[in-house]
Amino acid sequence: MNESIRKLMVEAGMQFRLDSASAKIENGVAVFEELCVYDKFDPVKYAELIAKECARICVKEARQLGGRVCSDKIKQHFGIEE
């Protein structure tokens, strides 16, 4: 998961926890799967945070380079590939 998306999810109330039941030993190291806990997650706030982040990126980039670059920067920021 892209770190920018993860940060916004946490800000909107998402919690990430390690699942001890999924523990595996790989090369002598315990490896756990991560669980997403949605009980306090607010999808409306998450959407608003994404919109604000997109607007922030556009304002920053549009001053210098224009709209197409702004769009590309937003996709890059959220790890979206076409």
MOJOGI-V91571 format. One record per residue. N is the residue number from 0. RES is the residue in three letters. PSI is psi in whole degrees, -180 to 180 (NA if undefined). NEAR is the number of other C-alpha atoms within 8 Angstrom. Layout:
((N:RES:PSI:NEAR) (N:RES:PSI:NEAR))
//
This chain:
((0:MET:136:4) (1:ASN:136:7) (2:GLU:-33:6) (3:SER:-42:8) (4:ILE:-44:9) (5:ARG:-43:9) (6:LYS:-44:8) (7:LEU:-36:11) (8:MET:-44:11) (9:VAL:-42:9) (10:GLU:-28:8) (11:ALA:8:12) (12:GLY:-1:10) (13:MET:142:14) (14:GLN:142:10) (15:PHE:131:8) (16:ARG:153:8) (17:LEU:138:8) (18:ASP:103:10) (19:SER:-25:7) (20:ALA:-19:4) (21:SER:6:8) (22:ALA:133:10) (23:LYS:152:7) (24:ILE:121:8) (25:GLU:118:7) (26:ASN:39:4) (27:GLY:9:5) (28:VAL:134:6) (29:ALA:130:8) (30:VAL:130:9) (31:PHE:146:10) (32:GLU:154:9) (33:GLU:136:8) (34:LEU:143:8) (35:CYS:128:8) (36:VAL:115:10) (37:TYR:0:8) (38:ASP:-27:5) (39:LYS:8:8) (40:PHE:132:11) (41:ASP:101:9) (42:PRO:-30:7) (43:VAL:-45:6) (44:LYS:-39:8) (45:TYR:-47:12) (46:ALA:-41:8) (47:GLU:-40:8) (48:LEU:-40:10) (49:ILE:-46:9) (50:ALA:-44:8) (51:LYS:-41:8) (52:GLU:-41:8) (53:CYS:-44:9) (54:ALA:-41:8) (55:ARG:-44:8) (56:ILE:-44:11) (57:CYS:-45:12) (58:VAL:-45:8) (59:LYS:-47:8) (60:GLU:-34:12) (61:ALA:-33:11) (62:ARG:-34:7) (63:GLN:-42:6) (64:LEU:-16:8) (65:GLY:176:9) (66:GLY:-45:8) (67:ARG:-43:6) (68:VAL:-37:10) (69:CYS:-47:13) (70:SER:-46:9) (71:ASP:-39:8) (72:LYS:-40:10) (73:ILE:-48:11) (74:LYS:-43:10) (75:GLN:-44:9) (76:HIS:-39:8) (77:PHE:6:9) (78:GLY:33:7) (79:ILE:126:7) (80:GLU:142:5) (81:GLU:NA:2))
//
